[in-house]
Amino acid sequence: MKFLTHYFAAFLVVLLFSGASAASEIASYTVKDGAISASLTGKPGNAEAGLKAFLNRKQGNCLACHQVSSLAEHPFHGEIGPSLDGVAERYSVGALRLQIVNPKEINPDTIMPAFYKTEGLNRVLKKFKGKSVLTAEQVEDILAYIQTFK
């Protein structure tokens, strides 16, 4: 069963990268104390756009791995990652931003992909090399949406 879970997770990562962003330039950011405190775009994200990216199978696809009670109308929540209920109360905005940008900075053993990284990745298809899964704006939009999970 564990093999199937890992196989399924790897399959989801491939699906995620099938919608890789055309943006090839990654905004600079600083990781300090387990967080990226500054917005990647210099402005707050849009929660409504964040919901769309959060659910989109070629962008965030967060429900593939996580459960969110407020999204019960969307079927097939994953059970690989932790529930995101209350996550905005448990973590700072900067810590959540880092989790989306590059979760391996927090937990090197995580299977969660880096959504805003182009270098140091393994087994990336040639057509997706140099492309991040999400744009900086999409990261900030998803982050704005996740801030509603209280």
NUKE-76629 format. One record per atom (N, C-alpha, C): x, z, y; residue in one letter. Coordinates in steps of 0.1 Angstrom, whole numbers, padded with zeros to 4 digits, always signed. Layout:
BEGIN
XZYa...
This chain:
BEGIN
+0008+0000-0012m+0000+0000+0000m+0009+0000+0013m+0020+0008+0012k+0029+0008+0024k+0034-0005+0027k+0038-0013+0016f+0043-0027+0018f+0033-0035+0025f+0020-0034+0021l+0010-0042+0028l+0008-0039+0042l+0009-0026+0045t+0008-0021+0059t+0019-0027+0068t+0031-0027+0063h+0042-0033+0070h+0041-0048+0071h+0037-0054+0060y+0035-0069+0060y+0024-0072+0070y+0013-0065+0071f+0003-0068+0080f+0008-0066+0095f+0016-0055+0097a+0021-0053+0110a+0030-0064+0114a+0039-0069+0105a+0048-0080+0108a+0040-0092+0112a+0029-0095+0104f+0020-0106+0107f+0014-0105+0121f+0010-0093+0125l+0005-0091+0138l+0015-0094+0149l+0027-0090+0147v+0038-0093+0157v+0040-0108+0158v+0039-0115+0147v+0040-0130+0148v+0029-0135+0156v+0017-0130+0154l+0005-0134+0162l+0007-0131+0177l+0012-0120+0180l+0015-0116+0193l+0024-0126+0200l+0035-0129+0193f+0045-0138+0199f+0040-0152+0200f+0029-0156+0193s+0024-0169+0194s+0018-0172+0208s+0015-0161+0215g+0010-0163+0229g+0020-0159+0239g+0033-0161+0236a+0044-0156+0245a+0042-0162+0259a+0045-0154+0269s+0044-0158+0283s+0054-0170+0286s+0049-0178+0295a+0058-0189+0299a+0069-0184+0309a+0067-0172+0314a+0076-0166+0324a+0089-0163+0316a+0100-0168+0321s+0113-0165+0314s+0121-0155+0322s+0117-0152+0334e+0125-0143+0342e+0119-0129+0342e+0127-0120+0337i+0123-0106+0336i+0126-0098+0349i+0117-0091+0355a+0119-0083+0367a+0129-0072+0363a+0138-0068+0372s+0147-0057+0369s+0139-0044+0370s+0143-0035+0362y+0137-0022+0362y+0147-0011+0357y+0145+0001+0360t+0154+0012+0357t+0146+0022+0348t+0153+0025+0336v+0147+0035+0328v+0154+0048+0331v+0146+0058+0334k+0152+0071+0337k+0143+0082+0332k+0148+0091+0324d+0141+0102+0318d+0129+0097+0310d+0131+0086+0302g+0121+0081+0293g+0110+0074+0300g+0112+0069+0312a+0101+0062+0319a+0107+0051+0328a+0098+0042+0332i+0100+0032+0342i+0091+0036+0353i+0096+0043+0363s+0087+0048+0374s+0081+0038+0383s+0088+0027+0386a+0084+0017+0396a+0076+0006+0389a+0066+0001+0396s+0059-0011+0391s+0068-0022+0390s+0066-0030+0379l+0074-0042+0377l+0071-0053+0388l+0059-0052+0394t+0055-0062+0404t+0056-0057+0418t+0058-0044+0420g+0057-0038+0433g+0043-0035+0438g+0033-0037+0429k+0020-0033+0433k+0012-0029+0420k+0001-0022+0422p-0007-0017+0411p-0013-0029+0404p-0016-0026+0391g-0023-0037+0383g-0038-0036+0385g-0044-0046+0379n-0059-0047+0379n-0065-0043+0366n-0072-0033+0365a-0077-0027+0353a-0087-0037+0345a-0094-0045+0353e-0103-0055+0347e-0095-0066+0340e-0085-0071+0346a-0076-0081+0340a-0069-0074+0328a-0065-0061+0330g-0059-0054+0319g-0067-0053+0307g-0080-0051+0308l-0089-0051+0296l-0088-0064+0289l-0088-0075+0296k-0088-0088+0290k-0075-0090+0282k-0063-0087+0288a-0050-0088+0282a-0049-0078+0270a-0055-0066+0272f-0055-0056+0261f-0061-0061+0248f-0072-0068+0250l-0080-0073+0239l-0075-0087+0234l-0069-0094+0242n-0065-0108+0238n-0055-0109+0227n-0058-0116+0217r-0049-0116+0205r-0036-0124+0208r-0035-0131+0218k-0023-0138+0222k-0015-0131+0233k-0020-0119+0237q-0013-0112+0247q-0011-0097+0242q-0018-0088+0247g-0016-0074+0242g-0020-0072+0228g-0033-0076+0225n-0038-0074+0211n-0037-0059+0207n-0039-0050+0216c-0036-0036+0213c-0045-0030+0202c-0057-0035+0201l-0066-0030+0191l-0062-0034+0176l-0053-0043+0175a-0048-0046+0162a-0041-0034+0155a-0035-0026+0164c-0028-0014+0158c-0034-0001+0162c-0041+0000+0174h-0046+0012+0179h-0061+0013+0179h-0066+0025+0179q-0080+0028+0180q-0083+0033+0194q-0095+0029+0200v-0099+0033+0213v-0114+0036+0212v-0119+0048+0213s-0133+0051+0211s-0142+0044+0221s-0137+0042+0233s-0146+0036+0243s-0147+0021+0241s-0140+0015+0231l-0142+0001+0228l-0148-0001+0214l-0157+0008+0211a-0163+0008+0197a-0171-0005+0195a-0175-0012+0205e-0182-0025+0204e-0173-0036+0199e-0160-0034+0199h-0151-0044+0194h-0146-0039+0180h-0149-0047+0170p-0146-0043+0156p-0131-0044+0153p-0128-0038+0142f-0115-0039+0135f-0104-0033+0143f-0105-0020+0147h-0094-0013+0153h-0084-0010+0143h-0071-0011+0147g-0060-0008+0138g-0058+0007+0135g-0051+0009+0125e-0047+0023+0121e-0032+0025+0120e-0025+0016+0125i-0010+0017+0123i-0004+0026+0134i-0009+0023+0147g-0004+0031+0158g-0014+0043+0161g-0010+0052+0169p-0019+0063+0172p-0031+0059+0181p-0041+0067+0180s-0053+0064+0189s-0048+0065+0203s-0054+0057+0212l-0051+0057+0226l-0060+0065+0234l-0070+0072+0227d-0079+0081+0234d-0071+0092+0241d-0073+0093+0254g-0067+0104+0262g-0052+0102+0265g-0047+0090+0262v-0033+0087+0264v-0029+0089+0279v-0038+0086+0288a-0035+0087+0303a-0033+0102+0307a-0038+0111+0299e-0036+0125+0303e-0024+0131+0296e-0019+0124+0285r-0008+0129+0278r+0005+0124+0283r+0005+0112+0289y+0018+0106+0293y+0017+0102+0308y+0029+0101+0314s+0029+0096+0328s+0028+0081+0328s+0025+0076+0340v+0024+0061+0341v+0037+0055+0337v+0048+0061+0342g+0061+0055+0339g+0065+0055+0324g+0061+0066+0317a+0063+0066+0303a+0055+0056+0295a+0043+0054+0300l+0034+0044+0294l+0039+0030+0297l+0044+0028+0309r+0050+0015+0312r+0062+0011+0303r+0071+0021+0301l+0082+0019+0292l+0077+0016+0278l+0067+0023+0273q+0061+0021+0260q+0057+0006+0258q+0051+0000+0268i+0046-0013+0268i+0058-0023+0269i+0067-0020+0278v+0079-0029+0281v+0088-0030+0269v+0092-0018+0264n+0102-0018+0253n+0101-0004+0246n+0092-0003+0236p+0090+0010+0230p+0102+0015+0222p+0111+0006+0218k+0123+0010+0211k+0132+0019+0219k+0131+0019+0232e+0138+0028+0241e+0134+0042+0238e+0121+0044+0234i+0116+0057+0232i+0118+0061+0217i+0114+0051+0208n+0115+0054+0194n+0122+0041+0187n+0134+0042+0184p+0141+0030+0178p+0135+0025+0165p+0128+0034+0158d+0122+0030+0145d+0108+0025+0146d+0102+0024+0158t+0088+0019+0159t+0087+0005+0155t+0075+0001+0150i+0072-0013+0147i+0065-0020+0158i+0062-0012+0169m+0056-0018+0180m+0065-0027+0187m+0061-0040+0190p+0070-0049+0196p+0072-0046+0211p+0083-0051+0216a+0086-0051+0231a+0078-0062+0237a+0069-0059+0246f+0060-0069+0252f+0066-0075+0265f+0077-0069+0270y+0083-0074+0282y+0098-0074+0281y+0103-0081+0271k+0117-0082+0268k+0120-0096+0262k+0132-0101+0265t+0136-0114+0260t+0149-0114+0253t+0157-0104+0254e+0170-0104+0248e+0170-0093+0237e+0179-0095+0227g+0181-0085+0217g+0170-0084+0207g+0162-0095+0206l+0151-0095+0196l+0155-0102+0184l+0149-0099+0173n+0152-0105+0160n+0142-0115+0155n+0147-0126+0149r+0138-0136+0143r+0127-0142+0152r+0131-0145+0164v+0122-0151+0173v+0122-0166+0171v+0110-0172+0170l+0110-0187+0169l+0116-0194+0181l+0122-0205+0178k+0130-0212+0189k+0121-0215+0201k+0108-0218+0199k+0100-0221+0211k+0096-0209+0219k+0099-0197+0214f+0096-0185+0221f+0108-0178+0227f+0120-0183+0223k+0132-0176+0228k+0132-0177+0244k+0136-0165+0249g+0137-0164+0264g+0123-0162+0271g+0113-0159+0263k+0100-0157+0268k+0095-0143+0264k+0089-0136+0273s+0083-0123+0270s+0068-0125+0265s+0063-0116+0258v+0049-0117+0253v+0040-0116+0265v+0043-0106+0274l+0035-0104+0286l+0043-0107+0299l+0036-0111+0309t+0042-0112+0323t+0043-0098+0329t+0051-0096+0339a+0051-0083+0346a+0037-0079+0351a+0030-0089+0356e+0016-0086+0361e+0007-0082+0350e+0008-0088+0338q+0000-0084+0327q+0004-0070+0322q+0016-0066+0322v+0021-0052+0319v+0014-0043+0329v+0014-0046+0341e+0008-0037+0351e-0007-0036+0350e-0013-0048+0347d-0028-0048+0345d-0032-0039+0333d-0025-0041+0322i-0028-0033+0310i-0025-0018+0313i-0015-0015+0320l-0012-0001+0324l-0023+0004+0333l-0029-0004+0342a-0040+0001+0350a-0052+0003+0341a-0054-0005+0331y-0066-0003+0322y-0064+0010+0314y-0052+0012+0309i-0049+0023+0300i-0051+0036+0308i-0049+0036+0321q-0051+0048+0330q-0065+0053+0330q-0074+0044+0325t-0088+0049+0324t-0091+0057+0311t-0081+0058+0302f-0083+0065+0289f-0080+0080+0291f-0090+0087+0297k-0088+0101+0300k-0097+0109+0291k
